[in-house]
Amino acid sequence: MDVKEKLIWSIALPGFGQLLNGKYVKGILFILLEVVINVQANFNEVIYFSFNGEIEKAISAADYQWLMFYPCLYFFAMWDAFKDAGGGKEPYAYLPFVFSAYFVTVGIMFSTRVKLFGILLGTMWFPMLCVIPGLLTGFLLKRILKKD
């Protein structure tokens, strides 16, 4: 099994990549943390309402105090699975993961009022779009820092 496959499984659910890497305690811990945060944040409801275009219901369903933990757990679990599988050996390889977590967390904070072309994207769609500037910032910083 290659590095990318373990990273993709970690994207599917935090902890799966660790299980595939043979890091069972860490994998189970990540899965349990994901379930606790997901349930406490009402994240499955947020996802359901968002996919059905009921953005206001998604915003109302979210518990933001819990939801703001999710991006850091999610991106750290991805980084950890990627690293344990043998990826991320080049300097500053962690930066795209870190900045994605940061930008998505900030995206959650502003998700109730940011509109794109007059459309309120809400608690799920806007933070997902925030991955893009997070990755771009992380890769750009990685490139700048590697030149030194």
C-alpha positions in Angstrom: 0.0 0.0 0.0 1.5 3.4 -0.9 1.6 6.7 0.8 -1.1 8.3 -1.2 -3.6 5.5 -0.5 -3.1 5.9 3.3 -3.5 9.7 3.0 -6.7 9.2 1.0 -8.1 6.8 3.6 -7.2 9.4 6.3 -9.2 12.0 4.3 -12.1 9.6 4.3 -12.0 9.4 8.1 -9.3 10.5 10.6 -7.7 7.4 12.0 -8.1 5.1 9.0 -4.6 6.0 7.7 -3.1 5.3 11.1 -4.8 1.8 11.2 -3.4 1.1 7.7 0.0 2.1 9.0 -0.3 -0.3 11.9 -0.6 2.4 14.4 -3.7 1.0 16.1 -3.8 3.0 19.3 -3.3 6.2 17.5 -5.8 5.2 14.8 -8.5 4.3 17.3 -7.8 7.5 19.3 -8.3 9.6 16.1 -11.5 7.8 15.2 -12.9 8.3 18.8 -12.0 12.0 18.7 -13.6 12.4 15.3 -16.8 10.7 16.5 -16.9 12.8 19.7 -16.3 16.1 17.9 -18.6 15.2 15.1 -21.5 14.3 17.5 -20.9 17.3 19.8 -20.7 19.7 16.8 -23.8 18.2 15.1 -21.6 17.9 12.0 -23.5 15.2 10.3 -26.6 17.4 10.5 -24.6 20.3 9.1 -23.5 18.1 6.2 -27.0 16.8 5.6 -28.6 20.2 5.5 -25.7 21.6 3.4 -26.0 19.0 0.7 -29.8 19.6 0.6 -29.3 23.3 0.2 -30.7 24.2 3.6 -27.9 26.5 4.6 -29.7 28.3 7.3 -30.7 25.0 9.0 -27.0 23.9 8.7 -25.9 27.1 10.4 -28.4 26.7 13.2 -27.5 23.0 13.7 -23.8 23.7 14.2 -22.2 23.9 17.6 -19.3 26.1 16.7 -17.5 25.6 20.0 -17.0 22.0 19.0 -16.8 22.4 15.3 -13.7 24.6 15.5 -11.8 21.6 16.8 -12.5 19.5 13.7 -10.1 21.1 11.1 -7.0 20.7 13.3 -7.9 17.1 14.2 -8.7 16.3 10.5 -5.5 17.8 9.0 -3.2 16.6 11.7 -4.5 13.0 11.3 -3.9 13.4 7.5 -0.4 14.7 8.1 0.4 12.0 10.6 -0.8 9.1 8.4 1.1 10.6 5.4 4.3 11.0 7.5 4.1 7.5 9.1 3.6 6.0 5.6 6.9 7.5 4.5 5.7 10.7 3.0 6.7 14.3 3.9 10.4 13.7 4.1 11.3 17.0 2.4 11.7 20.1 4.6 8.5 22.0 5.6 6.3 19.3 4.1 3.8 19.8 7.0 3.1 23.4 6.0 0.2 22.8 3.6 -1.5 20.7 6.2 -1.0 23.3 9.0 -2.2 26.2 6.9 -5.2 24.3 5.6 -6.2 23.6 9.2 -5.8 27.2 10.1 -7.7 28.6 7.1 -10.6 26.1 7.5 -10.8 27.0 11.2 -11.0 30.7 10.3 -13.5 29.8 7.5 -15.7 28.2 10.1 -15.7 31.4 12.2 -16.8 33.5 9.2 -19.0 30.9 7.5 -22.3 32.4 8.8 -21.9 35.7 7.0 -19.6 35.3 4.0 -21.3 35.2 0.7 -19.9 34.3 -2.7 -21.7 35.9 -5.6 -24.5 36.8 -3.2 -24.9 33.2 -2.0 -24.4 32.2 1.6 -22.3 29.1 1.5 -22.6 28.3 5.2 -20.8 26.1 7.7 -19.7 23.4 5.4 -19.1 24.8 1.9 -17.3 28.0 2.8 -14.7 26.3 5.1 -14.2 23.6 2.4 -13.3 26.4 0.0 -10.8 27.7 2.5 -8.7 24.6 2.0 -7.6 26.2 -1.3 -5.9 29.3 0.2 -4.5 27.1 3.0 -2.8 24.8 0.6 -1.6 27.6 -1.6 -0.1 29.4 1.4 1.5 26.3 2.7 3.1 25.3 -0.6 4.2 28.9 -1.2 5.9 29.1 2.3 7.4 25.7 1.9 8.9 26.8 -1.4 10.2 30.1 0.0 11.7 28.5 3.1 13.4 25.7 1.1 15.4 28.3 -0.9 17.2 29.4 2.2 
